[in-house]
Amino acid sequence: MKHDWLADFELHQGFRPATGLGNPHLQSLLASMKLRRPLVSRAAAALLRGSREVLLDCGQGVRLMGEYTPAASRSSRGLVVLLHGWEGSSSSLYILSCGGRLHAEGYDVFRLNLRDHGPTHHLNPEIFHSCRLDETVAAVAEIARRWPSERVLLAGFSLGGNFALRIARQAPAAGIALARVVAVCPVLDPVRTMAQLETGFVGYRMYFLRKWRRSLLLKQACFPELYDFGDLKALPTLSATTDFFVREYTEFPDMDSYLNGYAITGQALAGLEVPSHIITAADDPVIPAADLARLARSDALQLTLTPGGGHCGFVQNWRLGSWVDEAIVAAFAEH
C-alpha cells in the first residue's frame, strides 16, 4: 500500500484564499502577473524611493548586484536579504511585495540579484548555474559586513529559497551570523522538479524556456567572443536545454549530476544550525511537496505546509494581497 506522505505533516490552515482564488495554477500565475504590478509598486513605494543600486565584490573576480533600502527609522529591526527565483530578479513582484512589507515594518532590505538575473549579465563572463553557492554566500557576507546589524535575516522564493537554505547551512562556517531564514516554496529535489515541469502544465515549461532563452541571448550579446549558442529553439525542452548547457558550460558530466548538486533533500541540511522556516503549499504544481518527507530532520528547521497556495502564490483576496508576506513578517518577529 502506498504511503500517504501528508500523514507525516500537520496542515496549517492559516491561509484561506477568497472564493474563486483556490486554483493552484491561478495562485502560481498571480505571483508574477503584471496585473499586480501597479498595486505592488504602490504598496512598495517607500522601498523603491529609498533604494540604491549596489555592486558587491564576492571574491575571485565575481560581482553581484542588488538594491539596498535602509529602514525609514534609525532604530532598524534588522537587515533582511531577499533572494528571487530562477529567471526572476530583485524587481520581481513577489520580491517587491515582500520587501515593501518588511520595509514598512522597520527593516533594512537588500534585494539581491543572482548572477545573470535582472540587468547583470555583463558583470561576469561565466554563465549562471544553480550550484554557484559560494558567490551567494560571499554576497550575503559582504552585505552583512557593509551594513552591520544585530539581526541579519534571509528570505528566498523558489530557487531563491533553495539558495537561502543552503546559505543557512554554510553560514556559521562562513562567519555569517544569520538570525533566521525563511524559504518560500523552495526547490527540494531538482530532478523531480525538472520532471514535474516537463510533464505538468505546459504553461510553466514554456514560461521558463522563453525567459531562459532570452537570458542566454543577453549573455551572448554581452560576451560575443565567448558564446554563440546558435538556434536555441533546436533545444525544445527544459531537459534538453539543461543537458546541453551542463555538458558545454559547467564542470558537471551530465544533467543529473548537476541537478543533484543543489538538491536539499537527503542529508544536505543535516547539521543545520541557523533557525530556518520553510513555507510551502501541498498543491504546489512546480515543487512536489511530497519531497518534504525526504529532508533531514533538524531542530533548527520549522515547516509551515498549507493545503493551497500554488507555487509562491498565497494570494488571499481579490485585492491581490499576499498572505505569505505576513507569514514572513511573523516568522522574523519570532526571534
N, C-alpha and C positions, 0 to 999 in steps of 0.2 A: 504494500500500500504506500502511495506517495506521501511524503511528509508535508504537512501544511506549514510552510515557513512562517506565516503570520501568527501561528500559535506561540512562537517564541517571543513575540513582541506585544506590548500594550499599545493600542492605537490611541493617539492623542486627539481629542475631539474639539480642541480649541478653534481650529479653522473650519468655519461653516460658510461656504460661498452662498451668495444670494441665488434665488431661483433663476435657473437659466444659465448659470455660470459653472456648473459642476463638471462639464465635459473636460477630460484631461487634455485633449488636443486644443480646445479653446483656451484653457488655462495656460498651456505652454506657449501658444501664439501670442497671448496678451502680454506675456513677459517682455516682449520686444516690439510689439505692434506700434507703428508710427502714430496711430490714433491717440496713444497715451502721451506722446512727447509734449504737447502744449501743457497738459496737466502736470506732468512730472517736472518740466522746466520751470513752471510757475512755483511749484512747491519747493524746488531746489534753487530758487533764485539767489538766496543768500550764499549758498555753497558756491554757485557759479560766479557770483560777483566777487567773492573774496579769493578765488583760486588763482594760482600762478603756476606756470609750467616749470618743471624741474627736471634736469638731466642728472642721472645718477651714475657714478663710476662704480661698476660692480667687479672690478679687478680683471686682469688678463685682457684688457682692452675692450671689455664688454660694457656697453652703455644701455641703460634702460631709461624710459621717460615716463613721467606721470604728472599729476596736478595735486598741489598741496593747498589746503584751505585751513587757516588757523581758526580756532574757536572764536566766536564773537566776544566772549567774556575772557578776561585774563585768567580766571580760575577754570582752566580746561579740565574736563572729566577724564581725559586720556587721549591718546593718539590711536586712531583706527586706520589700518591699511586695508584697502579693498581690492580684490582680485576678480576680474571678469572671467567669463567662459571662453571657450575656443571660438575664434573669429569674432569675439566681442571686442570691447575696448573700454577705456576709462570713461567714455561718454555713453556707454550702453544704458538703456533706460533703467534697467534694474539696478545698475551701479549708481546712477544719479538719484533714483528714488531712495535707495538705502542711504547713500551719502548725505542727501539732503535731510533725511530724518535724523541721522546721527548728529549732523552739524547743528540742527535745531535743538538737540538735547545737550549741546555744550561740548562736543568732541572736536578735536582737530582731526581732519580727514585727509588721507593721502590716497588718491586713486591711481594705482599703478598699471601701466600697460606692459603686458608680456612682450617679449621680443616679436617683432613683425606684426604687432597688433596696433590699431589706431594709426597715427601718422608717424610710424617709427621704422619703416622698412629700410631706410637709408642709414640707420645707426650702426648696424653690424653686418658684415658680409655673409656670415653663415646663416643658414635658414633655421627658423624656429622648429623645435620639436618638443614634445611633452616631457622628455627626460632631462631637459635642461634645468634641473633643480638648483644646482649650485648658484647660478646667477640670480635666481629669485630669492634664495636665502641671503645672498650678499646684498641684494637690493633692500630687503627688509632691515637687515643690519645697518645699512647706510642711512635709511630713513630714521631709524631709532637713534642713531648717533647724531644726526643733524638736528633733530627736533626732540631733545630728551623729554621723557615723560615718565611719571611714576607708574603709569599703566599703558603698556603697548598692547594693542588688540588687533586681531586679524580676522577678516571675513572674506570668504570666496564663494563663488557661484559656479556650479557645474565643474568644468575643468579647473577653474579657479579654486573651487572647494577642494578638489583633489590636491592641488598645489598647496593650499593652506594647511591641510592635514600633514602632508609630507614635510612642510616647513616646520610645523609644530614638533614633529618627531626629531628634526635636526636642530631645533632652536637652542637647547641647552649646550650642545657641543659647539655651536657657533657663537655662543656668548650673547644670545638674544633673550632678554628677559620678557617673554611673552606672558601676559596675564591670562589671556583666554583667546580661543579660536572658535569661530563658527563657520561651518561648511554647509551650504545650502545645495541639496541635490548633487553631492559630489560624484564624479566618475569613480566607480568602485573597481570593477574589473573591465578594463578597456577591450579585451577580447569579446566579452559578452555585450558591451555597449556597441561595438562595431557590428556584431551580428544583428543586434536589435535595429540599428539604423539601416542595415541592408535589407532586412526582411519586414520591417514595420511600415508605418505610414510613409508613403513616398515623399510627402512634402518635406519631411526633415532631411531626408537624403539629398534632395535637390537643393534645399536651402544651404546646407553645408558645402556641397560641391560648388555651387555658384559663388559663395563667399570665399572659399579656399582658392578657387581658380583666380578670382580677382586679386587676392592677396599675393599669389605666386607671380602674377603678371606685374604687379607693383614691384616685387622684389627683383624680377628680371630687368625692369626698367631702371632700377637704382644701380644694379651691378651687371650691365650687359656683357662685360668682359668675363664674367663668371658663369652666367646662366643663359641658356637657350632651351626652354622647355618644350619647344615645338607646339604641336596641337594638343592641348590638354584635354580636349574633348575625345581624343582617342583613348583616354582612360575613363571609361564610362561609369565606374562605380567608385565609392569611397575606398573599398578594399584594394582595387587595382591601383588607384592613385597613391594610397598609403604605401603599398608594397613597392611601387616604383621609387618613391622618394626615400623610403627607408634604405633600399639597396644602393641607391645612387648617391645619397647625400648624408648618410649617418654611418656610425660605426657598427650598427646592428646588422646581423647577417640576413634577417628576414623579418616580416611584419610581426609575427607572433612574439619574437624575442623583444622587439621594440615595445609592443603593447604591454607585455608582461613587465616591462621595465618601469612602468609607472602605475602599476596596479597597487591598490592599498588593501586588498584582501590578503588572506593568509597571515603571515607574520610581519607584514610591512609596518604595522602600527604597534607591534609588541614593544613594550618598554616606553610607551608614550607617557610623558610627564606633564606636559602643558595641559591644563583643563581645556577640553575640546568638546564641541557640541555639534552633532550632525542633525540638520533639519531636512527631512525629505518626505516624499509622498509615496504611498503604496501604489498609486496608479500612475506613477511616472512612466511615460511611454518611451523614454530615451534610456534611462538608467534602470536596469532590472533591480527592483528593491529587494528581491529575494537574496541578492548577494550580501545584504547586511548581515545575514547569518554567518558569513564567512570572514567577518572581521575579527581580528584578535581582540579578545576581551581585555578591558583595561578599566581600572577605577577612575582614570582620568577622562574617559570617553563617555559622553552622555548622548542619548538618541531621542529625538522627537520625530515620531512617524505618524503622519496624518493620513486619513483614508483617501483624501483627494488633494488636489493642488497641481497636478501635472508636473512638468519639468520647469522648475524655478518660477512657477506662476503664482499661486496663492493669492489671486485677485479676489477680494472678498465682497465687493459690492459693485453696483453699476456706476459708481463714481470712479471705479477702477483703482480703488485704494489697495495697498499691499499689506496683507496680514504678516508676511514674513519680515517686513521692516520692523514691525512692532515686536516680533519674536526675537529679533537680533538685539534690539534696544533692551529688552527684558533680560536676555542672556548676558549682555555686557554689564548690566546693573547688578548682577548677582555677586560679582567679585570686585 
